Each structure stands twice: as C-alpha cells, then as structure tokens.
C-alpha cells in the first residue's frame, strides 16, 4: 500500500484541520498532516505499552522514521498491510474521534 503522509487531515466540511487556530486571510498556517499524527501515535507511550518488549518499541521507532523520511522527501511510502493495521491501532488509541476518523480515511484511501 502506498500512502502519502503529507496529506492534511480534513474536517466535516472537507477543509484542512489546522494545528492551532486557522490563519486569517493572507497569513500562513500549518495544517495537521497525516505524518504528524501517525508518528506521534507510534512514538506515544500508551498504557498498553507498559508490558511491551523493547524490540517492539524499536520497530515502531523504525516505522516512524520511515514515515518521517518519506514525508520530508515528499514521496508516498510503500507499507505492508500489517504496518497500516499497527498505525491505525495506535492512532485509534492515542487520539480522539476528530483526528482518528480523518486519519483512518486517508490511511484507507491507498493507491
């Protein structure tokens, strides 16, 4: 599955979600990118991680690093279905519905 992690998450109205307040006309703002959400979810220390082995945490770090590198290069990233399932599981546990639903929509809309 190829995923473009540079995509912005969108709200009910189809407009990008903003990191902070939406900018005024003529000002620049920062949208919430799929990469940011996924990396944060992979790196988060969730309650369910307390018994996780160190290798599992290192694997998540490597996946987050791959997402970061692809996003920085402006290229989609080829992922295995198991990686997408892991990302969705982590995003679902780390964030509320306003972030989870748009993130899942982008993760499910693969090339």
N, C-alpha and C positions, 0 to 999 in steps of 0.2 A: 504494500500500500504506500502510495506517495502522498505525503502531507506537506502543505505549505504552512509552516508555523509562523510566517509573517502576517497572516491574515488577522484582521481585527475582529474581536467578538462584537456581535451586534445585539441590540435590544429588541423589544417588541416592534418598534417602528422601522426596523431594518437599518437604523443608523448606528455607527460605531459607538461602543461604550468607551467612555473617557476615563483615563487614570487621573482622578481628581475632577474638578469642575470642568464642564465643557468650555472651550475657549470662546471668547467674544469674537465677533466678525473681525477679520484682519489679524487675529492672534493665532499663534501656533499652539497646539495642544498635543498630548500624547494619548493615543488610543491604547486599549488593553489588547495586546497581541496574544494569540494562542500560545506562542513560545513562552511568554512570561508565566502564563497560568500553568502550563504543563511542567516547566522547570521548577517552579515554586512547589507544585504538588509532589513532584518526585523528590525534592530535597527536604520537604516538611518532615518533622518528627511527630508522626501521628501516634495516638495512644496504642494502636495496633502494632507499632514498630518496636515496642519495648522488648519483645522477645525475638526480634528479627536478628538473624546472623549478620555478622559484619560483611560477608560476601554479598548478601542481598542488597545491603546499603551501597556497596561499591558498584554493583551492577546498575542500580538506579542512578548513581552519580555519572557513570559512563553514558547511559541513555540521555540524561540531561545535557551532558557535554556535547553529544552528537546533535541534539536539537538546537543547542546554542550555536554550534558551528555552522549548521545548515542555514539557520536564520540569519546569522551575520553575513553569510555568503549570498543570501537572497535566493537560495535554492530549496526546492522541496526535498524532503528526506524520505528515503525508502525504508519502511519499517515492516517488521513481521507482525502478523495479526496478534501474537501474544504480547508484543510491545504496546500495541494500541489498547488492548484489554487492560494491561497494567496501568497505562496512563489514565484511562477512563476510571478505573477503580480508585486511583489516587486523587484525581480531580474531584470525583464524587464524594470522597471522604474529607477533602481539605477545604472545599468551598461550598457556598450556598447556591440555591437554585438560579439566582441571577447570573452566575458565572458558569455553573455546571451545564445548564441547558444550551447556551450558545457554544460552549466549548465542545460538547458532545456533537452538536450539529456540524461543526467544522471537522471534527475527527471522523464522523460517519460519512462525510461527503468527500471521499477519497477518489483519486483518479484511477 
